Amino acid sequence: MVSKPSENAVAEGNGGHAPATPVAVKILIAGGFGVGKTTLVGAVSEIRPLQTEELLTDQSLGVDDTEGVEQKTTTTVAMDFGRITIRDGLVLYLFGTPGQDRFWFMWDELSFGALGAVVLADTRRLADCFPAVDYFENRGLPFVIAVNCFDDGYDYTPEEIREALDLGDHTPVVLCDVRERASGKEVLTTLVKHLLTVHQAQNPAGVSL
């Protein structure tokens, strides 16, 4: 696991230049079953991602809700892991959480040391992201909502999504296609900027990520 950096470790005190030692920031990728978490980690990771995908079996019938994603044949049973360098001196370690509620007990362990999260949303099953939103709000962990735009999904504006999820104005909502590396990287960049804003609000005299 990547431990949570200290405040000094995530701050740059040299006039805005990247620190000599790269800063490693742990980020969670969360959301409902089949929303695209594994795809996002795989698309943006600069290393071969670690995946714990297993085939869905008859044992999951009546347990896992596959309505709307009937074509899905695998599921994450532990986590996904990848890494991406956002810029010189800033590396994100990505931990994708399992989507089914029977694996939610793992979220506390995966979230240890995380500085922020991406909550993926599917407009065909928007309610599936509520548990992730509640989880991070209750723990005070900053997050962004990334709406994965499926071809057969519903077209909503970010403001409509914000209203449906009852989000405050401070939580960014972005549209994306997690299959595209550039789109996924934009989501992560938005999260980093959001973390910077939160950090500066909590530490007015401090410096940036």
NUKEGU-578115 format. One record per residue (C-alpha): x, y, z; residue number from 1. Coordinates in Angstrom, 3 decimals, decimal comma, padded with zeros to 6 digits. Each point is the difference from the previous one (the first is absolute). Layout:
residues N
<pt><c1>X</c1><c2>Y</c2><c3>Z</c3><resi>NUM</resi></pt>
...
END
This chain:
residues 209
<pt><c1>000,000</c1><c2>000,000</c2><c3>000,000</c3><resi>1</resi></pt>
<pt><c1>001,049</c1><c2>003,575</c2><c3>-000,569</c3><resi>2</resi></pt>
<pt><c1>-000,027</c1><c2>001,791</c2><c3>003,316</c3><resi>3</resi></pt>
<pt><c1>-001,481</c1><c2>003,451</c2><c3>000,288</c3><resi>4</resi></pt>
<pt><c1>002,668</c1><c2>002,646</c2><c3>-000,550</c3><resi>5</resi></pt>
<pt><c1>000,516</c1><c2>002,599</c2><c3>002,675</c3><resi>6</resi></pt>
<pt><c1>-001,001</c1><c2>003,580</c2><c3>-000,703</c3><resi>7</resi></pt>
<pt><c1>003,645</c1><c2>000,888</c2><c3>-000,584</c3><resi>8</resi></pt>
<pt><c1>000,392</c1><c2>-002,893</c2><c3>-002,402</c3><resi>9</resi></pt>
<pt><c1>-002,753</c1><c2>001,257</c2><c3>-002,301</c3><resi>10</resi></pt>
<pt><c1>001,076</c1><c2>003,626</c2><c3>000,111</c3><resi>11</resi></pt>
<pt><c1>002,427</c1><c2>001,740</c2><c3>-002,282</c3><resi>12</resi></pt>
<pt><c1>002,076</c1><c2>002,577</c2><c3>001,758</c3><resi>13</resi></pt>
<pt><c1>002,321</c1><c2>000,927</c2><c3>-002,833</c3><resi>14</resi></pt>
<pt><c1>-001,815</c1><c2>002,647</c2><c3>-001,961</c3><resi>15</resi></pt>
<pt><c1>-002,407</c1><c2>-002,305</c2><c3>-001,769</c3><resi>16</resi></pt>
<pt><c1>002,590</c1><c2>-002,346</c2><c3>-001,513</c3><resi>17</resi></pt>
<pt><c1>-000,469</c1><c2>-003,763</c2><c3>000,260</c3><resi>18</resi></pt>
<pt><c1>001,688</c1><c2>-001,538</c2><c3>003,029</c3><resi>19</resi></pt>
<pt><c1>003,169</c1><c2>-002,032</c2><c3>-000,463</c3><resi>20</resi></pt>
<pt><c1>-001,702</c1><c2>-003,092</c2><c3>001,417</c3><resi>21</resi></pt>
<pt><c1>-003,245</c1><c2>-000,911</c2><c3>-001,804</c3><resi>22</resi></pt>
<pt><c1>-003,132</c1><c2>000,346</c2><c3>002,104</c3><resi>23</resi></pt>
<pt><c1>-002,147</c1><c2>-003,152</c2><c3>000,014</c3><resi>24</resi></pt>
<pt><c1>-003,717</c1><c2>000,635</c2><c3>000,483</c3><resi>25</resi></pt>
<pt><c1>-002,463</c1><c2>-002,812</c2><c3>000,588</c3><resi>26</resi></pt>
<pt><c1>-003,313</c1><c2>000,338</c2><c3>-001,853</c3><resi>27</resi></pt>
<pt><c1>-003,070</c1><c2>-002,228</c2><c3>000,133</c3><resi>28</resi></pt>
<pt><c1>-002,120</c1><c2>-000,809</c2><c3>-003,046</c3><resi>29</resi></pt>
<pt><c1>-003,480</c1><c2>-000,905</c2><c3>001,232</c3><resi>30</resi></pt>
<pt><c1>-003,526</c1><c2>-000,446</c2><c3>-001,299</c3><resi>31</resi></pt>
<pt><c1>-002,636</c1><c2>-002,602</c2><c3>-000,710</c3><resi>32</resi></pt>
<pt><c1>000,267</c1><c2>-003,399</c2><c3>-001,614</c3><resi>33</resi></pt>
<pt><c1>000,996</c1><c2>000,135</c2><c3>-003,676</c3><resi>34</resi></pt>
<pt><c1>000,496</c1><c2>003,771</c2><c3>-000,102</c3><resi>35</resi></pt>
<pt><c1>003,510</c1><c2>-000,139</c2><c3>-001,484</c3><resi>36</resi></pt>
<pt><c1>002,425</c1><c2>000,107</c2><c3>002,926</c3><resi>37</resi></pt>
<pt><c1>002,245</c1><c2>-002,757</c2><c3>-001,331</c3><resi>38</resi></pt>
<pt><c1>-000,116</c1><c2>001,534</c2><c3>-003,469</c3><resi>39</resi></pt>
<pt><c1>001,033</c1><c2>003,423</c2><c3>001,310</c3><resi>40</resi></pt>
<pt><c1>002,972</c1><c2>-001,352</c2><c3>001,952</c3><resi>41</resi></pt>
<pt><c1>001,103</c1><c2>-002,081</c2><c3>-002,971</c3><resi>42</resi></pt>
<pt><c1>-000,352</c1><c2>002,884</c2><c3>-002,453</c3><resi>43</resi></pt>
<pt><c1>002,083</c1><c2>002,542</c2><c3>001,905</c3><resi>44</resi></pt>
<pt><c1>002,567</c1><c2>-002,161</c2><c3>001,787</c3><resi>45</resi></pt>
<pt><c1>003,569</c1><c2>000,373</c2><c3>-001,225</c3><resi>46</resi></pt>
<pt><c1>000,834</c1><c2>-003,425</c2><c3>001,428</c3><resi>47</resi></pt>
<pt><c1>-001,723</c1><c2>-003,287</c2><c3>-000,625</c3><resi>48</resi></pt>
<pt><c1>-002,976</c1><c2>000,270</c2><c3>002,368</c3><resi>49</resi></pt>
<pt><c1>-000,688</c1><c2>-002,545</c2><c3>002,682</c3><resi>50</resi></pt>
<pt><c1>-003,501</c1><c2>-001,360</c2><c3>-000,444</c3><resi>51</resi></pt>
<pt><c1>-001,961</c1><c2>-002,496</c2><c3>002,058</c3><resi>52</resi></pt>
<pt><c1>-002,734</c1><c2>-000,761</c2><c3>-002,520</c3><resi>53</resi></pt>
<pt><c1>-001,867</c1><c2>-003,284</c2><c3>000,359</c3><resi>54</resi></pt>
<pt><c1>-002,731</c1><c2>-001,511</c2><c3>-002,127</c3><resi>55</resi></pt>
<pt><c1>-003,551</c1><c2>000,438</c2><c3>001,212</c3><resi>56</resi></pt>
<pt><c1>-001,512</c1><c2>-003,383</c2><c3>000,854</c3><resi>57</resi></pt>
<pt><c1>-003,405</c1><c2>-001,374</c2><c3>000,834</c3><resi>58</resi></pt>
<pt><c1>000,869</c1><c2>000,595</c2><c3>003,658</c3><resi>59</resi></pt>
<pt><c1>-000,464</c1><c2>003,743</c2><c3>-000,577</c3><resi>60</resi></pt>
<pt><c1>-003,544</c1><c2>-000,369</c2><c3>-001,339</c3><resi>61</resi></pt>
<pt><c1>-002,386</c1><c2>001,852</c2><c3>002,281</c3><resi>62</resi></pt>
<pt><c1>002,952</c1><c2>001,541</c2><c3>001,830</c3><resi>63</resi></pt>
<pt><c1>001,575</c1><c2>002,393</c2><c3>-002,509</c3><resi>64</resi></pt>
<pt><c1>-002,321</c1><c2>002,453</c2><c3>-001,733</c3><resi>65</resi></pt>
<pt><c1>000,904</c1><c2>-000,141</c2><c3>-003,696</c3><resi>66</resi></pt>
<pt><c1>-003,010</c1><c2>001,921</c2><c3>-001,275</c3><resi>67</resi></pt>
<pt><c1>001,222</c1><c2>002,362</c2><c3>-002,695</c3><resi>68</resi></pt>
<pt><c1>003,372</c1><c2>-001,772</c2><c3>-000,311</c3><resi>69</resi></pt>
<pt><c1>-001,179</c1><c2>-003,481</c2><c3>-000,951</c3><resi>70</resi></pt>
<pt><c1>002,882</c1><c2>-000,368</c2><c3>-002,437</c3><resi>71</resi></pt>
<pt><c1>002,577</c1><c2>000,205</c2><c3>002,796</c3><resi>72</resi></pt>
<pt><c1>001,686</c1><c2>-003,375</c2><c3>000,589</c3><resi>73</resi></pt>
<pt><c1>002,693</c1><c2>000,856</c2><c3>002,576</c3><resi>74</resi></pt>
<pt><c1>000,219</c1><c2>001,859</c2><c3>003,279</c3><resi>75</resi></pt>
<pt><c1>002,720</c1><c2>001,481</c2><c3>002,199</c3><resi>76</resi></pt>
<pt><c1>000,281</c1><c2>-002,059</c2><c3>003,180</c3><resi>77</resi></pt>
<pt><c1>002,771</c1><c2>001,918</c2><c3>001,777</c3><resi>78</resi></pt>
<pt><c1>001,342</c1><c2>003,106</c2><c3>-001,707</c3><resi>79</resi></pt>
<pt><c1>001,598</c1><c2>001,465</c2><c3>-003,105</c3><resi>80</resi></pt>
<pt><c1>003,352</c1><c2>001,753</c2><c3>000,223</c3><resi>81</resi></pt>
<pt><c1>001,794</c1><c2>002,324</c2><c3>-002,385</c3><resi>82</resi></pt>
<pt><c1>002,356</c1><c2>002,971</c2><c3>-000,058</c3><resi>83</resi></pt>
<pt><c1>000,115</c1><c2>003,201</c2><c3>-002,015</c3><resi>84</resi></pt>
<pt><c1>002,369</c1><c2>002,973</c2><c3>000,049</c3><resi>85</resi></pt>
<pt><c1>-002,096</c1><c2>003,163</c2><c3>-000,238</c3><resi>86</resi></pt>
<pt><c1>003,044</c1><c2>002,258</c2><c3>-000,276</c3><resi>87</resi></pt>
<pt><c1>003,626</c1><c2>-000,001</c2><c3>001,081</c3><resi>88</resi></pt>
<pt><c1>000,123</c1><c2>-000,719</c2><c3>003,708</c3><resi>89</resi></pt>
<pt><c1>-003,641</c1><c2>-001,102</c2><c3>000,391</c3><resi>90</resi></pt>
<pt><c1>-000,960</c1><c2>-003,665</c2><c3>-000,332</c3><resi>91</resi></pt>
<pt><c1>-003,483</c1><c2>-001,355</c2><c3>000,637</c3><resi>92</resi></pt>
<pt><c1>-000,477</c1><c2>-003,543</c2><c3>001,252</c3><resi>93</resi></pt>
<pt><c1>-003,471</c1><c2>-001,149</c2><c3>-001,017</c3><resi>94</resi></pt>
<pt><c1>-001,983</c1><c2>-002,530</c2><c3>002,022</c3><resi>95</resi></pt>
<pt><c1>-003,232</c1><c2>-001,163</c2><c3>-001,598</c3><resi>96</resi></pt>
<pt><c1>-002,565</c1><c2>-001,231</c2><c3>002,511</c3><resi>97</resi></pt>
<pt><c1>-002,328</c1><c2>-002,977</c2><c3>-000,547</c3><resi>98</resi></pt>
<pt><c1>-003,491</c1><c2>001,091</c2><c3>-000,973</c3><resi>99</resi></pt>
<pt><c1>-002,275</c1><c2>-002,619</c2><c3>001,515</c3><resi>100</resi></pt>
<pt><c1>-001,303</c1><c2>000,662</c2><c3>003,496</c3><resi>101</resi></pt>
<pt><c1>001,193</c1><c2>-003,444</c2><c3>001,180</c3><resi>102</resi></pt>
<pt><c1>003,576</c1><c2>001,292</c2><c3>-000,395</c3><resi>103</resi></pt>
<pt><c1>-000,512</c1><c2>003,404</c2><c3>001,650</c3><resi>104</resi></pt>
<pt><c1>001,708</c1><c2>-001,215</c2><c3>003,169</c3><resi>105</resi></pt>
<pt><c1>003,282</c1><c2>000,499</c2><c3>-001,899</c3><resi>106</resi></pt>
<pt><c1>-000,545</c1><c2>003,720</c2><c3>-000,520</c3><resi>107</resi></pt>
<pt><c1>001,283</c1><c2>001,009</c2><c3>003,448</c3><resi>108</resi></pt>
<pt><c1>003,291</c1><c2>-001,770</c2><c3>-000,642</c3><resi>109</resi></pt>
<pt><c1>000,355</c1><c2>001,371</c2><c3>-003,529</c3><resi>110</resi></pt>
<pt><c1>-000,818</c1><c2>003,557</c2><c3>001,081</c3><resi>111</resi></pt>
<pt><c1>002,708</c1><c2>000,092</c2><c3>002,672</c3><resi>112</resi></pt>
<pt><c1>002,478</c1><c2>002,719</c2><c3>-000,968</c3><resi>113</resi></pt>
<pt><c1>-002,002</c1><c2>001,216</c2><c3>-002,998</c3><resi>114</resi></pt>
<pt><c1>-000,087</c1><c2>003,751</c2><c3>-000,659</c3><resi>115</resi></pt>
<pt><c1>-002,945</c1><c2>-000,007</c2><c3>-002,396</c3><resi>116</resi></pt>
<pt><c1>-002,326</c1><c2>-002,054</c2><c3>-002,162</c3><resi>117</resi></pt>
<pt><c1>-001,691</c1><c2>-000,200</c2><c3>-003,370</c3><resi>118</resi></pt>
<pt><c1>-003,614</c1><c2>-001,173</c2><c3>000,149</c3><resi>119</resi></pt>
<pt><c1>-001,010</c1><c2>-001,399</c2><c3>-003,367</c3><resi>120</resi></pt>
<pt><c1>-003,659</c1><c2>000,353</c2><c3>-000,923</c3><resi>121</resi></pt>
<pt><c1>-002,104</c1><c2>-001,723</c2><c3>-002,662</c3><resi>122</resi></pt>
<pt><c1>-003,108</c1><c2>001,973</c2><c3>-000,982</c3><resi>123</resi></pt>
<pt><c1>-001,807</c1><c2>-003,293</c2><c3>-000,699</c3><resi>124</resi></pt>
<pt><c1>000,491</c1><c2>-000,988</c2><c3>003,661</c3><resi>125</resi></pt>
<pt><c1>000,666</c1><c2>003,333</c2><c3>001,695</c3><resi>126</resi></pt>
<pt><c1>-001,164</c1><c2>-001,176</c2><c3>003,429</c3><resi>127</resi></pt>
<pt><c1>002,851</c1><c2>-002,533</c2><c3>000,053</c3><resi>128</resi></pt>
<pt><c1>002,509</c1><c2>002,740</c2><c3>000,796</c3><resi>129</resi></pt>
<pt><c1>-001,916</c1><c2>001,225</c2><c3>003,091</c3><resi>130</resi></pt>
<pt><c1>001,820</c1><c2>-002,342</c2><c3>002,413</c3><resi>131</resi></pt>
<pt><c1>003,398</c1><c2>001,266</c2><c3>-001,172</c3><resi>132</resi></pt>
<pt><c1>-001,104</c1><c2>003,632</c2><c3>000,273</c3><resi>133</resi></pt>
<pt><c1>-001,327</c1><c2>-000,607</c2><c3>003,524</c3><resi>134</resi></pt>
<pt><c1>003,158</c1><c2>-001,890</c2><c3>000,989</c3><resi>135</resi></pt>
<pt><c1>002,379</c1><c2>002,794</c2><c3>-000,987</c3><resi>136</resi></pt>
<pt><c1>-002,231</c1><c2>002,804</c2><c3>001,286</c3><resi>137</resi></pt>
<pt><c1>-000,260</c1><c2>-001,698</c2><c3>003,403</c3><resi>138</resi></pt>
<pt><c1>003,787</c1><c2>-000,333</c2><c3>000,184</c3><resi>139</resi></pt>
<pt><c1>000,750</c1><c2>003,492</c2><c3>-001,255</c3><resi>140</resi></pt>
<pt><c1>002,025</c1><c2>-001,349</c2><c3>-002,934</c3><resi>141</resi></pt>
<pt><c1>-000,042</c1><c2>002,372</c2><c3>-003,009</c3><resi>142</resi></pt>
<pt><c1>-001,326</c1><c2>-001,536</c2><c3>-003,200</c3><resi>143</resi></pt>
<pt><c1>-001,163</c1><c2>000,797</c2><c3>-003,508</c3><resi>144</resi></pt>
<pt><c1>-002,884</c1><c2>-001,528</c2><c3>-001,914</c3><resi>145</resi></pt>
<pt><c1>001,005</c1><c2>-001,379</c2><c3>-003,402</c3><resi>146</resi></pt>
<pt><c1>-002,979</c1><c2>-000,868</c2><c3>-002,200</c3><resi>147</resi></pt>
<pt><c1>000,981</c1><c2>-002,832</c2><c3>-002,333</c3><resi>148</resi></pt>
<pt><c1>-001,858</c1><c2>000,717</c2><c3>-003,240</c3><resi>149</resi></pt>
<pt><c1>-001,197</c1><c2>-003,367</c2><c3>-001,272</c3><resi>150</resi></pt>
<pt><c1>-001,344</c1><c2>-000,119</c2><c3>-003,547</c3><resi>151</resi></pt>
<pt><c1>-003,423</c1><c2>-001,165</c2><c3>001,220</c3><resi>152</resi></pt>
<pt><c1>-000,040</c1><c2>002,258</c2><c3>003,056</c3><resi>153</resi></pt>
<pt><c1>-002,061</c1><c2>003,091</c2><c3>000,646</c3><resi>154</resi></pt>
<pt><c1>001,402</c1><c2>003,417</c2><c3>-000,852</c3><resi>155</resi></pt>
<pt><c1>000,016</c1><c2>002,308</c2><c3>003,003</c3><resi>156</resi></pt>
<pt><c1>001,926</c1><c2>003,172</c2><c3>000,682</c3><resi>157</resi></pt>
<pt><c1>002,415</c1><c2>000,155</c2><c3>002,939</c3><resi>158</resi></pt>
<pt><c1>-002,430</c1><c2>002,299</c2><c3>001,804</c3><resi>159</resi></pt>
<pt><c1>-002,836</c1><c2>-002,506</c2><c3>-000,421</c3><resi>160</resi></pt>
<pt><c1>002,254</c1><c2>-002,706</c2><c3>001,440</c3><resi>161</resi></pt>
<pt><c1>000,968</c1><c2>002,294</c2><c3>002,879</c3><resi>162</resi></pt>
<pt><c1>-003,660</c1><c2>000,625</c2><c3>000,815</c3><resi>163</resi></pt>
<pt><c1>-000,929</c1><c2>-003,687</c2><c3>-000,243</c3><resi>164</resi></pt>
<pt><c1>002,800</c1><c2>-000,952</c2><c3>002,405</c3><resi>165</resi></pt>
<pt><c1>-000,685</c1><c2>002,974</c2><c3>002,292</c3><resi>166</resi></pt>
<pt><c1>003,622</c1><c2>001,155</c2><c3>-000,211</c3><resi>167</resi></pt>
<pt><c1>001,367</c1><c2>003,296</c2><c3>001,217</c3><resi>168</resi></pt>
<pt><c1>001,459</c1><c2>002,494</c2><c3>-002,443</c3><resi>169</resi></pt>
<pt><c1>003,495</c1><c2>-000,838</c2><c3>001,208</c3><resi>170</resi></pt>
<pt><c1>-000,056</c1><c2>-003,578</c2><c3>-001,389</c3><resi>171</resi></pt>
<pt><c1>001,129</c1><c2>-000,129</c2><c3>-003,647</c3><resi>172</resi></pt>
<pt><c1>-002,092</c1><c2>-001,975</c2><c3>-002,492</c3><resi>173</resi></pt>
<pt><c1>001,607</c1><c2>-000,959</c2><c3>-003,311</c3><resi>174</resi></pt>
<pt><c1>-001,118</c1><c2>-002,019</c2><c3>-003,021</c3><resi>175</resi></pt>
<pt><c1>002,436</c1><c2>-002,611</c2><c3>-001,273</c3><resi>176</resi></pt>
<pt><c1>000,635</c1><c2>-003,111</c2><c3>-002,037</c3><resi>177</resi></pt>
<pt><c1>002,120</c1><c2>-002,276</c2><c3>002,182</c3><resi>178</resi></pt>
<pt><c1>001,147</c1><c2>-001,979</c2><c3>-003,037</c3><resi>179</resi></pt>
<pt><c1>001,997</c1><c2>003,018</c2><c3>-001,172</c3><resi>180</resi></pt>
<pt><c1>003,269</c1><c2>000,704</c2><c3>001,812</c3><resi>181</resi></pt>
<pt><c1>-000,204</c1><c2>003,756</c2><c3>-000,585</c3><resi>182</resi></pt>
<pt><c1>-003,531</c1><c2>000,120</c2><c3>001,426</c3><resi>183</resi></pt>
<pt><c1>000,977</c1><c2>-002,029</c2><c3>003,055</c3><resi>184</resi></pt>
<pt><c1>003,060</c1><c2>002,158</c2><c3>000,587</c3><resi>185</resi></pt>
<pt><c1>-002,192</c1><c2>003,111</c2><c3>-000,137</c3><resi>186</resi></pt>
<pt><c1>-002,171</c1><c2>-001,483</c2><c3>002,754</c3><resi>187</resi></pt>
<pt><c1>003,071</c1><c2>-000,591</c2><c3>002,169</c3><resi>188</resi></pt>
<pt><c1>001,354</c1><c2>003,478</c2><c3>-000,724</c3><resi>189</resi></pt>
<pt><c1>-003,358</c1><c2>001,450</c2><c3>001,074</c3><resi>190</resi></pt>
<pt><c1>000,258</c1><c2>-001,945</c2><c3>003,247</c3><resi>191</resi></pt>
<pt><c1>003,545</c1><c2>001,239</c2><c3>000,658</c3><resi>192</resi></pt>
<pt><c1>-001,142</c1><c2>003,604</c2><c3>-000,539</c3><resi>193</resi></pt>
<pt><c1>-002,914</c1><c2>-000,615</c2><c3>002,351</c3><resi>194</resi></pt>
<pt><c1>002,352</c1><c2>-001,410</c2><c3>002,649</c3><resi>195</resi></pt>
<pt><c1>002,165</c1><c2>003,081</c2><c3>-000,386</c3><resi>196</resi></pt>
<pt><c1>-003,020</c1><c2>002,263</c2><c3>000,525</c3><resi>197</resi></pt>
<pt><c1>-001,054</c1><c2>-001,939</c2><c3>003,108</c3><resi>198</resi></pt>
<pt><c1>003,564</c1><c2>000,015</c2><c3>001,342</c3><resi>199</resi></pt>
<pt><c1>000,334</c1><c2>003,752</c2><c3>-000,474</c3><resi>200</resi></pt>
<pt><c1>-003,357</c1><c2>000,638</c2><c3>001,648</c3><resi>201</resi></pt>
<pt><c1>001,038</c1><c2>-002,052</c2><c3>003,023</c3><resi>202</resi></pt>
<pt><c1>003,509</c1><c2>001,484</c2><c3>000,089</c3><resi>203</resi></pt>
<pt><c1>-000,219</c1><c2>003,625</c2><c3>-001,236</c3><resi>204</resi></pt>
<pt><c1>003,639</c1><c2>000,634</c2><c3>000,788</c3><resi>205</resi></pt>
<pt><c1>001,142</c1><c2>-003,256</c2><c3>-001,525</c3><resi>206</resi></pt>
<pt><c1>001,331</c1><c2>-000,839</c2><c3>-003,424</c3><resi>207</resi></pt>
<pt><c1>-001,248</c1><c2>-002,135</c2><c3>-002,834</c3><resi>208</resi></pt>
<pt><c1>000,136</c1><c2>-003,673</c2><c3>-000,871</c3><resi>209</resi></pt>
END
